[in-house]
Amino acid sequence: MSGFQAIKRQLLPLIKGLPIIIGFFVGALYLARQVVNYTPNTYQTIARIKLDNQKYGFSNNSLYSDFDVFSTENKIQAEAAVLNSPLLIGMALDSVDFSVSLFRKGKVKNTMLYDDSPIIISYDFVNADLYNKDYFIRITDNHTFLLIDEDGEPLPFPETALGEGLLLDGGVLKIEKNEAILAQRELQLSGEYIVHIFSKDGLIGDVTDRLDIVEVDKELPIIRVVYKDQHPNKVADLANALCKTYISDYVTTKRQAAEQTVEFIDQKLIEVQDELHKTEIALEQYKAVNGVVNTRQETETGLRQISNLEVQLINLEMNETAVLELEEYISGGDYFNERSINFGFGDLLMTELVKKLKLWQDERIDLLVKYTPESSEVQSVDQKIEELKKYIVEAIKRNKVEIMTKKKEIEKSLGLVSKQFDGLSTREKELRILERNFSIQEQVYNFLSQKKIEASIAASANLAFHRIIQEAKAPTKPVAPNKTLITFVAGLFGIILAVAFIYLRKYARAKVTGRQDIERHSDLPLLGLIRNGNADSDFLGLAKTLQLKGQLNKGTILAISSTIDGEGKTYIANHLAACLSNTDMRIAIVSMEAEDIHNSNELNDFLTTKQTITDSLTHLHIANTNALDLSAKLSLLKEQFDLVIIDTVASGIAIDGIEAMKLADISLYVIRSNKTSIDYLSHADRLVEEYQLENVQLILNDAHKASNYSGNFVGTRFRQQSIPGSIKLKISTYLNTYLR
């Protein structure tokens, strides 16, 4: 609850300053309206271009995949930089007439004219200093024009008729009527105009400043072209021209690159064809000279021949060995009885002869069983054996000759076949070099031929896979000045400024505003407060507080003082006396102010004449007094009145007020809300400490009516009145409570 009350107390200055807030708010809205009226309109248009994605896009189709063989993979940021480049902007400006910016000069703001201009500006400048300047022109009712300065004063140039050229220092400026526009619309021709003529670089720079090229998303190949200017049709024309220029430049660049590539390939094909022909002739001559058809196949064939010849030679050597052993065996005598043949030979005839010889030998052995060696039977067999042995010996001789002959022939053939491998590595290396050169030239020739076909297709295909997916439209409403935003910001700023002003004023003034300020800066107790608009009940409550504390005894002297005049001590003294006079108490109110002497008796005269007291409230004043006289006179008054109230002089002005407080039984020190400085609170504490004043209490005058009687709480429910149920009456009650 205490926190909520603290918030309400902090908001009280804000609520009381609501008229100031309204004033600042209205002033801010007025300024915002003036800003909107005086600021030229700015229009914005947006165009979008979809970039082709060669990996997933339309050009990935096999029918068109070769059309863009020389285009690199799209880089969105790079393409955005190309769109925003001076080169492309300059090419786009060649298709629109932006070199002259024309404005109709007005009292409040200037209005851009574009395709709705009643005049046509043309020029022929030789001097570069004439560019990038504003020319102020006045067209008269006589269909003439003259150059003026910014203030409207004529410049030293002759008045020139429309349609004729005005000679400048290094150029000619010509202004004509736009008959086509004037025939369609009723436009005012006469008046003042501002003409700005751009150079090419100046125009590119101006457009670049108004142009914004951004990618929609890093993952999406879409570029957004945003352009701002003061005419709706102008922004649309520039954005569309830039997009079309980008597409056409892409096609042109691709076609030119392809054509240049075709020319380059044609030149290279001639060179490569000559080199290929030379390598063909060199390879052919080498094969013819060296008798090479197929080196690998010939090598394999030669190796097989050598292998076969070596096998045959080995077989002959084996046969030769067998024949020699047979010859030795035959010539060894009667060897059949002693040992058997332990070798072999491949001749079938020889084998049969040996078998037959063995048979005759066996038969001889059988005959020796029956006959003697000298018998005719044995002799006949011996003769046959000898003849057969002679025949075998002769056959062995013939075989030996035949084997030697074959062996020589095979060795000769083996030598001839082996000669083809002499220098084989050198021939093979040279052949491979020639074949490699031929293969390289052939591959290059085939590659260039294929690329020539592809480049020719690309050069003849005037297609661009970038697309304008959103053309720029002429906007109907300006984007600047943003009336809603400016009004909102201005109103918000006005409210913030008003709130800051209210609280800065509060803390800069450093005035007492409530009970919390008193308790924070003073040790004196607060007796009560007098609220604005609730004085009667508050004075009655103040009187009851004094009675409850037992401070209104018979003969009590009550001094009411303040630091300076104007804090309400006289007001409180009179109203408190009037309130207490209704309780059948005889009250004397003594004023120490020299100006408060009307309708009152002088204190000395009253005491000297011993006037009869007829009213419950008697007004007295002191003309001249000193401490001794004042103390004695107050003692006399205590005997005649139940309560003596002294309206003292302000303690910060004269010491007389301090004297009265010293003599009084009770001293009420008045603090006025939003009037008394916080420094004055410490002044009251110093008086009590320095002069040993007793029973000094503070009264807060002119307190906010939303406070309760003690100043501890804030709110309408702490007032002694019923809160209406109607919303309108509630609002009226709140306004009357917090604002008045």
C-alpha positions in Angstrom: 0.0 0.0 0.0 2.8 2.4 0.9 4.4 1.7 -2.5 1.2 2.4 -4.3 0.8 5.6 -2.3 4.4 6.6 -3.2 3.6 6.1 -6.9 0.5 8.2 -6.6 2.4 11.0 -4.9 5.0 10.9 -7.7 2.2 11.1 -10.3 0.5 14.1 -8.7 2.8 16.7 -10.4 2.1 14.9 -13.7 -1.6 14.9 -13.2 -1.6 18.6 -12.1 0.5 19.4 -15.2 -1.9 17.7 -17.6 -2.7 21.1 -19.2 1.0 21.5 -19.9 1.1 18.1 -21.4 -1.9 18.8 -23.6 -0.2 22.1 -24.6 3.1 20.4 -25.5 1.2 17.6 -27.3 -0.9 20.0 -29.4 2.2 22.1 -30.2 4.1 19.0 -31.3 1.2 17.9 -33.5 1.2 21.3 -35.1 4.9 21.1 -35.8 4.5 17.7 -37.2 1.8 18.9 -39.5 4.1 21.8 -40.7 6.9 19.3 -41.3 4.6 17.1 -43.4 3.4 20.1 -45.4 6.8 21.6 -46.0 8.7 18.4 -46.8 8.7 17.3 -50.4 7.0 14.0 -51.1 9.3 11.0 -51.8 7.9 8.1 -53.7 9.3 4.5 -53.7 8.9 1.7 -56.1 10.2 -1.9 -56.0 11.1 -4.3 -58.8 12.4 -7.9 -58.4 14.7 -10.0 -60.6 15.0 -13.7 -60.3 18.5 -14.9 -61.1 19.0 -18.2 -63.0 20.4 -21.0 -60.9 22.5 -23.2 -63.3 22.4 -26.0 -60.9 18.7 -26.2 -60.3 17.3 -23.5 -62.6 15.7 -23.5 -66.0 19.1 -23.5 -67.8 19.9 -26.9 -66.2 17.6 -28.4 -68.9 19.6 -30.5 -71.3 18.1 -28.5 -74.2 19.6 -25.2 -73.0 22.5 -26.4 -70.9 25.0 -25.4 -73.5 23.6 -21.9 -74.1 25.3 -20.5 -71.0 28.4 -22.5 -71.0 30.5 -19.4 -70.5 28.4 -18.0 -67.6 29.8 -18.6 -64.1 27.7 -19.8 -61.3 25.4 -17.1 -60.0 26.6 -15.2 -57.0 23.7 -13.2 -55.6 25.8 -10.5 -54.0 28.0 -10.1 -57.0 25.0 -9.7 -59.3 23.6 -7.1 -56.9 26.9 -5.2 -57.1 26.6 -5.4 -60.9 23.1 -3.9 -60.8 24.4 -1.1 -58.6 27.5 -0.4 -60.6 28.0 3.0 -62.3 28.4 1.2 -65.7 25.0 -0.5 -65.7 23.3 2.6 -64.2 24.8 4.7 -67.0 23.5 2.3 -69.6 20.0 2.4 -68.0 20.1 6.2 -68.0 20.7 6.2 -71.7 17.2 4.9 -72.2 15.5 7.5 -70.0 15.6 11.3 -70.0 16.8 12.1 -66.5 19.6 14.6 -67.4 17.3 17.5 -66.4 15.3 17.7 -63.1 12.6 20.3 -63.2 10.7 21.7 -60.2 7.9 24.2 -59.9 8.9 26.6 -57.2 6.2 27.2 -54.5 5.9 29.3 -51.4 6.0 26.3 -49.1 7.7 23.6 -51.1 8.9 22.7 -54.6 7.1 20.2 -56.7 9.0 17.9 -59.2 7.7 17.8 -62.7 8.5 14.9 -65.0 6.1 13.7 -67.7 3.6 16.3 -66.6 5.8 19.3 -67.2 4.3 22.2 -69.3 7.8 23.1 -70.6 10.7 21.2 -72.3 14.2 22.0 -71.4 17.1 21.5 -73.8 20.7 22.6 -73.6 24.0 22.5 -75.4 26.8 23.0 -72.9 30.5 23.2 -73.7 31.6 24.5 -70.3 31.6 21.7 -67.7 31.0 24.3 -65.0 27.4 24.8 -66.3 26.5 21.2 -65.2 25.3 20.2 -61.7 23.8 23.6 -61.0 20.3 24.9 -60.2 18.9 27.5 -62.6 16.0 29.6 -61.3 13.7 30.5 -64.2 10.7 32.8 -64.3 8.2 32.3 -67.2 6.1 35.4 -67.8 2.6 35.7 -69.2 4.1 36.9 -72.4 5.6 33.5 -73.0 9.1 34.7 -72.3 11.6 33.5 -69.7 14.4 35.0 -67.7 17.0 33.8 -65.3 16.6 34.9 -61.7 18.5 34.2 -58.4 17.2 32.3 -55.5 15.5 35.3 -54.0 13.7 36.1 -57.3 15.9 39.0 -58.5 16.6 39.0 -62.2 20.1 38.1 -63.3 22.0 40.0 -66.0 20.7 37.9 -68.9 18.3 39.1 -71.6 14.6 38.1 -71.4 14.2 35.4 -74.0 11.1 34.1 -75.8 10.1 30.5 -75.4 11.5 28.3 -78.1 14.6 30.4 -78.5 18.0 29.7 -76.9 19.6 31.7 -74.1 23.3 32.2 -74.6 25.3 31.4 -71.5 29.0 31.5 -70.8 29.9 28.3 -72.6 26.5 26.9 -73.6 23.0 27.5 -74.7 19.8 27.0 -72.7 16.5 26.5 -74.5 13.0 26.4 -73.1 10.0 25.4 -75.1 6.3 24.8 -74.5 5.3 21.2 -74.2 2.5 21.4 -76.7 1.5 17.7 -76.2 0.9 18.1 -72.5 -0.7 21.5 -72.8 -3.1 20.1 -75.4 -4.2 17.4 -73.0 -4.3 19.3 -69.7 -4.9 22.8 -68.5 -1.6 23.6 -66.9 -0.3 26.9 -65.7 2.6 27.8 -67.8 3.8 31.0 -66.1 5.6 31.0 -62.8 8.9 30.2 -61.3 10.8 27.0 -62.0 14.0 25.4 -60.7 16.1 23.6 -63.4 18.9 21.3 -62.4 21.1 20.0 -65.3 23.2 17.0 -64.5 26.4 15.9 -66.0 26.7 12.1 -66.8 28.7 11.4 -63.7 26.6 13.7 -61.5 23.4 12.0 -62.7 24.9 8.5 -62.0 25.9 9.7 -58.5 22.4 11.1 -57.8 20.7 7.9 -59.0 23.1 5.8 -57.0 22.3 7.7 -53.8 18.6 7.0 -54.3 19.0 3.4 -55.4 19.0 0.4 -53.1 19.9 -3.1 -54.5 19.6 -5.9 -52.0 19.1 -9.6 -52.1 15.8 -10.8 -50.7 17.5 -13.8 -48.9 20.9 -15.3 -49.1 19.4 -18.6 -50.0 17.1 -17.3 -52.7 18.4 -16.0 -56.0 16.1 -13.0 -56.1 17.3 -9.3 -56.2 15.1 -6.4 -55.1 15.6 -3.1 -56.9 14.3 -0.1 -54.8 14.4 3.4 -56.1 13.2 6.6 -54.4 12.5 10.1 -55.9 10.0 12.9 -55.8 7.9 11.8 -58.8 6.0 8.5 -58.9 6.4 7.9 -62.7 10.1 8.8 -62.6 10.9 6.1 -60.0 9.0 3.4 -62.0 10.7 4.3 -65.2 14.2 4.2 -63.7 13.6 0.9 -61.9 12.2 -0.8 -65.0 14.9 0.7 -67.2 17.6 -0.7 -64.9 16.1 -4.2 -64.8 15.7 -4.3 -68.6 19.2 -3.0 -69.1 20.5 -5.7 -66.7 18.8 -8.4 -68.7 19.8 -7.0 -72.1 23.4 -6.5 -71.0 23.5 -10.1 -69.8 22.4 -11.3 -73.2 24.7 -9.0 -75.1 27.7 -9.8 -72.9 27.0 -13.5 -73.2 26.7 -13.3 -77.0 29.8 -11.2 -77.4 31.8 -13.5 -75.2 30.5 -16.5 -77.3 31.4 -14.7 -80.6 34.9 -13.8 -79.4 35.3 -17.4 -78.3 34.3 -18.7 -81.7 36.9 -16.4 -83.3 39.5 -17.5 -80.9 38.7 -21.2 -81.5 38.9 -20.7 -85.2 42.4 -19.3 -84.9 43.5 -22.0 -82.6 41.9 -24.7 -84.8 44.1 -23.6 -87.7 47.2 -23.8 -85.5 46.2 -27.1 -84.0 45.3 -28.6 -87.4 48.8 -27.7 -88.7 50.5 -29.3 -85.7 48.2 -32.3 -85.9 49.2 -32.8 -89.6 52.9 -32.5 -88.7 52.6 -35.2 -86.0 50.7 -37.5 -88.3 53.4 -37.2 -91.0 56.2 -37.7 -88.4 54.5 -40.8 -87.0 53.8 -42.3 -90.4 57.5 -41.8 -91.5 58.9 -43.3 -88.4 56.7 -46.4 -88.8 57.7 -46.7 -92.4 61.4 -46.3 -91.8 61.5 -48.7 -88.8 58.9 -51.1 -90.2 56.7 -50.7 -87.3 53.1 -51.6 -87.5 52.2 -52.5 -84.0 55.1 -52.6 -81.6 53.3 -54.4 -78.9 51.9 -57.1 -81.2 55.2 -57.5 -83.0 57.0 -57.8 -79.7 54.6 -60.5 -78.4 54.9 -62.4 -81.7 58.8 -62.3 -81.6 58.8 -63.6 -78.1 56.6 -66.5 -79.0 58.9 -67.4 -81.9 62.0 -67.3 -79.7 60.3 -69.5 -77.2 59.3 -72.0 -79.8 62.8 -72.1 -81.4 64.4 -72.5 -78.0 62.0 -75.4 -77.2 62.9 -77.1 -80.6 66.6 -76.5 -79.9 66.3 -78.2 -76.5 64.5 -81.2 -78.1 67.2 -81.6 -80.7 69.9 -81.5 -78.0 68.0 -84.1 -76.1 67.8 -86.3 -79.2 71.4 -85.7 -80.0 72.4 -86.9 -76.5 70.2 -90.0 -76.8 71.8 -90.9 -80.2 75.3 -90.5 -78.9 74.5 -92.7 -75.9 73.0 -95.2 -78.3 76.0 -95.1 -80.5 78.2 -95.7 -77.5 76.0 -98.4 -76.3 76.0 -100.2 -79.6 79.7 -99.9 -80.0 80.3 -101.3 -76.5 80.0 -105.0 -77.6 77.8 -107.7 -76.0 76.1 -105.3 -73.9 72.7 -106.9 -74.0 73.7 -109.6 -71.7 75.4 -107.3 -69.2 73.2 -104.2 -69.0 70.0 -102.9 -70.3 69.4 -99.7 -72.1 69.0 -96.9 -69.6 68.4 -94.0 -72.1 65.7 -93.2 -74.6 65.4 -91.6 -78.1 62.4 -90.4 -80.0 63.1 -92.1 -83.5 60.6 -94.8 -84.1 62.6 -96.6 -86.7 65.6 -96.7 -84.4 63.4 -98.1 -81.7 62.1 -100.9 -83.9 65.6 -101.8 -85.0 66.8 -102.0 -81.4 63.8 -104.2 -80.6 64.5 -106.4 -83.6 68.2 -106.6 -82.6 67.0 -107.7 -79.1 64.8 -110.4 -80.6 67.7 -111.9 -82.7 69.9 -111.8 -79.7 67.3 -113.7 -77.8 66.9 -116.2 -80.6 70.7 -116.7 -80.7 70.7 -117.5 -77.0 68.0 -120.1 -77.6 69.9 -121.7 -80.4 73.1 -121.9 -78.4 71.2 -124.2 -76.2 70.8 -126.7 -79.0 73.7 -125.8 -81.2 77.3 -124.8 -81.0 78.5 -121.3 -81.9 80.0 -122.8 -85.1 76.8 -124.3 -86.3 75.1 -122.9 -89.3 72.0 -121.9 -87.4 74.0 -119.9 -84.9 76.2 -118.4 -87.6 73.2 -117.4 -89.6 71.7 -115.5 -86.6 75.1 -113.9 -85.9 75.2 -112.7 -89.5 71.8 -111.1 -89.2 72.8 -109.5 -85.9 75.9 -108.0 -87.5 74.0 -106.7 -90.5 71.4 -105.2 -88.2 74.1 -103.6 -86.0 75.7 -102.1 -89.1 72.4 -100.7 -90.2 71.8 -99.2 -86.7 75.3 -97.6 -86.7 74.6 -96.1 -90.2 71.2 -94.9 -89.0 72.9 -93.3 -86.0 75.3 -91.4 -88.3 72.5 -90.1 -90.4 70.6 -89.0 -87.3 73.6 -87.2 -86.0 74.0 -85.3 -89.2 70.4 -84.5 -89.4 70.3 -83.3 -85.8 73.4 -81.1 -86.4 71.8 -79.6 -89.5 68.5 -78.8 -87.7 70.4 -77.4 -84.8 72.3 -75.0 -86.9 69.1 -73.9 -88.7 67.3 -73.3 -85.4 70.2 -71.4 -83.9 70.3 -69.2 -87.1 66.6 -68.6 -86.9 66.9 -67.8 -83.2 69.6 -65.3 -83.9 67.5 -63.6 -86.6 64.4 -63.4 -84.4 66.5 -62.1 -81.4 67.8 -59.2 -83.5 64.4 -57.5 -83.7 64.7 -56.7 -79.9 68.0 -54.9 -80.4 67.2 -51.1 -79.6 63.6 -51.9 -78.7 63.5 -49.5 -75.8 64.7 -46.6 -77.9 62.3 -47.3 -80.7 59.4 -47.8 -78.3 60.3 -44.5 -76.5 60.5 -42.6 -79.7 57.3 -44.1 -81.0 55.5 -43.3 -77.8 56.6 -39.7 -77.9 55.3 -39.4 -81.5 52.0 -41.1 -80.5 51.7 -38.9 -77.4 52.2 -35.7 -79.5 49.7 -37.0 -82.0 47.2 -37.9 -79.3 47.5 -34.5 -77.6 47.0 -32.6 -80.8 44.1 -34.8 -81.7 42.4 -34.3 -78.3 42.9 -30.5 -78.5 41.5 -30.5 -82.0 38.4 -32.5 -80.9 37.9 -30.3 -77.8 38.1 -27.1 -79.8 35.8 -28.4 -82.4 33.2 -29.3 -79.8 33.6 -26.0 -78.0 33.2 -24.2 -81.3 29.9 -25.9 -81.8 28.7 -25.0 -78.3 29.9 -21.4 -78.6 28.2 -21.0 -82.0 24.9 -22.2 -80.4 25.4 -19.7 -77.5 26.2 -16.9 -79.9 23.0 -17.5 -81.9 20.7 -18.0 -78.8 19.5 -14.6 -77.6 18.0 -16.0 -74.4 18.5 -14.8 -70.8 17.4 -17.1 -68.0 17.3 -14.1 -65.5 13.6 -13.0 -65.3 11.9 -9.8 -64.1 9.3 -11.3 -61.8 8.0 -8.0 -60.6 7.9 -4.8 -62.7 8.1 -1.5 -60.9 4.7 0.3 -60.7 4.1 4.0 -60.2 3.3 4.4 -56.5 0.1 6.2 -55.6 1.2 7.3 -52.1 4.5 8.7 -50.9 6.7 6.9 -48.5 8.1 10.1 -47.1 7.2 12.2 -45.2 5.4 9.4 -43.3 2.5 11.4 -41.9 1.4 8.7 -39.4 5.0 8.1 -38.1 5.9 11.7 -37.9 2.7 12.6 -36.1 3.1 9.7 -33.7 6.8 10.5 -33.0 6.1 14.2 -32.6 3.1 13.5 -30.3 5.2 11.1 -28.2 8.1 13.5 -28.1 5.8 16.3 -27.1 4.4 14.2 -24.2 7.9 13.2 -23.1 9.1 16.8 -23.3 6.1 17.9 -21.3 6.7 15.3 -18.6 10.4 16.1 -18.5 9.5 19.8 -18.2 7.1 19.2 -15.4 9.5 17.1 -13.3 12.5 19.3 -14.1 10.5 22.4 -13.0 9.4 20.5 -9.9 13.0 19.6 -8.9 14.5 22.9 -10.1 12.1 24.9 -8.0 12.7 22.6 -4.9 9.4 23.5 -3.3 7.6 21.6 -0.6 4.8 19.6 -2.1 3.7 17.2 0.6 4.1 15.6 4.0 7.0 13.5 2.7 9.1 16.6 1.9 8.6 18.0 5.4 9.5 14.7 7.1 12.5 14.3 4.9 14.0 17.8 5.5 12.7 18.8 9.0 12.6 17.3 12.5 9.6 19.4 13.5 6.2 17.6 13.8 3.4 18.3 11.3 0.3 19.3 13.1 -2.0 19.1 10.1 -2.6 20.5 6.6 -5.0 22.9 4.9 -6.1 21.5 1.6 -7.0 23.5 -1.4 -10.8 23.7 -1.8 -11.4 21.9 1.6 -10.5 24.7 4.0 -13.5 24.7 6.3 -13.3 21.1 7.2 -9.6 21.2 7.5 -9.6 24.2 9.9 -12.2 22.3 12.0 -10.0 19.3 11.9 -7.0 21.4 12.9 -9.0 22.8 15.9 -10.0 19.3 16.9 -6.4 18.1 16.7 -5.3 20.9 19.1 -8.1 20.0 21.5 -7.2 16.3 21.3 -3.6 17.1 22.2 -4.8 19.3 25.1 -3.2 22.4 23.8 -6.3 24.7 23.8 -6.4 25.5 27.4 -7.9 28.8 28.8 -5.4 31.6 28.4 -3.3 29.8 25.7 -1.2 32.0 23.4 -1.0 30.6 19.9 1.6 32.2 17.5 1.4 31.6 13.8 4.4 32.4 11.7 6.2 31.6 8.5 9.6 32.2 6.8 8.3 34.8 4.3 5.1 36.5 3.5 2.6 34.9 1.2 2.7 31.5 2.8 -0.8 31.9 4.4 -0.1 32.6 8.1 -2.7 35.4 8.2 -5.2 33.3 6.3 -4.7 30.4 8.7 -4.8 32.7 11.8 -8.1 34.3 10.7 -9.9 31.1 9.7 -8.7 29.1 12.7 -9.9 31.9 15.0 -13.2 32.0 13.2 -13.6 28.3 13.5 -12.8 28.3 17.2 -15.0 31.3 17.9 -18.0 29.0 17.1 -17.1 27.0 20.2 -18.1 29.8 22.7 -14.5 30.6 23.3 -13.5 34.3 23.5 -10.6 34.7 21.1 -8.3 37.6 20.4 -6.4 37.7 17.1 -3.4 40.0 17.3 -1.7 41.0 14.1 1.9 42.2 14.1 1.6 43.3 10.4 1.4 47.1 10.0 -1.0 46.8 7.0 -3.5 44.7 8.9 -5.0 47.5 10.9 -8.4 47.9 9.3 -11.4 46.9 11.4 -9.1 46.2 14.4 -8.1 48.0 17.6 -4.6 48.9 18.5 -3.5 46.7 21.4 -2.4 49.5 23.6 -5.6 51.4 23.1 -7.6 48.3 23.8 -5.8 47.6 27.1 -5.8 51.2 28.2 -9.5 51.9 27.6 -10.5 48.6 29.0 -13.1 48.0 26.4 -15.9 45.6 27.0 -15.7 42.4 25.1 -18.9 41.8 23.3 -18.0 39.4 20.4 -16.4 36.0 20.6 -13.7 37.2 18.2 -11.7 40.4 18.7 -9.2 41.7 16.2 -6.3 43.6 17.5 -3.0 44.9 16.1 0.3 46.1 17.4 1.7 49.4 16.1 5.1 49.6 18.0 6.3 47.1 20.6 9.3 45.9 22.4 10.0 42.7 24.2 9.0 43.9 27.7 5.8 45.6 26.6 4.8 42.6 24.4 5.2 40.1 27.2 3.2 42.3 29.7 0.4 43.0 27.2 0.1 39.3 26.3 -0.3 38.5 30.0 -3.2 41.0 30.2 -4.8 39.5 27.1 -4.6 36.0 28.6 -6.7 37.2 31.5 -9.4 38.5 29.3 -9.5 35.9 26.5 -9.7 32.1 26.4 -7.3 32.0 23.4 -4.9 34.6 22.0 -3.8 34.0 18.4 -0.8 36.1 17.2 -0.3 36.7 13.5 3.4 37.3 13.6 5.8 39.0 11.2 7.5 36.5 8.9 10.5 35.1 10.8 12.7 35.5 7.8 12.0 39.2 7.5 12.0 40.5 11.1 13.0 39.1 14.5 9.6 40.3 16.0 8.0 37.1 14.8 10.6 35.1 16.7 9.9 37.1 19.8 6.2 36.3 19.6 6.9 32.6 19.1 9.2 32.7 22.2 6.4 34.2 24.3 3.7 31.9 22.9 2.5 28.6 24.4 2.1 27.0 21.0 3.8 28.1 17.7 2.4 27.0 14.4 4.9 27.4 11.5 3.2 27.7 8.1 4.6 25.9 5.1 2.8 26.5 1.8 2.7 23.7 -0.8 4.4 24.6 -4.1 5.4 28.0 -2.6 7.8 27.4 0.3 11.3 26.4 -0.6 12.6 23.2 0.9 15.5 25.3 2.3 13.0 27.1 4.5 12.3 23.9 6.4 15.8 23.9 7.8 15.3 27.6 8.7 12.5 26.6 11.0 14.7 23.9 12.6 17.5 26.5 13.2 15.1 28.9 14.9 14.0 26.2 17.3 17.5 25.3 18.0 19.0 28.8 18.3 16.2 30.5 20.3 15.2 27.5 22.3 11.6 27.7 21.0 9.2 25.2 22.5 6.1 23.4 21.2 6.7 24.5 17.6 4.6 22.6 15.0 4.3 22.8 11.2 1.2 23.4 9.2 1.1 22.6 5.5 -1.0 25.1 3.7 -2.6 24.8 0.2 -2.0 21.0 0.2 -3.4 19.0 -2.7 -7.1 18.3 -2.3 -6.5 14.6 -3.2 -4.5 14.2 0.1 -6.2 13.1 3.3 -6.4 15.3 6.4 -2.9 14.1 7.6 -1.2 14.1 4.3 -0.3 10.4 4.6 -2.6 9.1 1.8 -3.5 10.3 -1.6 -6.8 9.5 -3.4 -10.3 10.6 -3.9 -11.7 8.0 -1.6 -10.0 9.8 1.3 -12.3 12.7 0.9 -15.5 13.0 2.8 -17.8 12.8 -0.2 -19.6 10.1 -2.1 -18.0 8.9 -5.4 -20.7 9.0 -8.2 -21.4 5.9 -10.1 -21.6 7.5 -13.5 -18.4 7.3 -15.5 -18.8 10.9 -16.7 -19.3 12.1 -13.1 -16.4 10.0 -12.0 -14.2 11.6 -14.6 -15.5 15.1 -13.6 -14.7 14.3 -9.9 -11.2 13.1 -10.7 -10.5 16.2 -12.9 -11.8 18.5 -10.2 -9.8 16.7 -7.5 -6.5 16.4 -9.3 -6.4 19.4 -11.6 -7.9 22.2 -9.5 
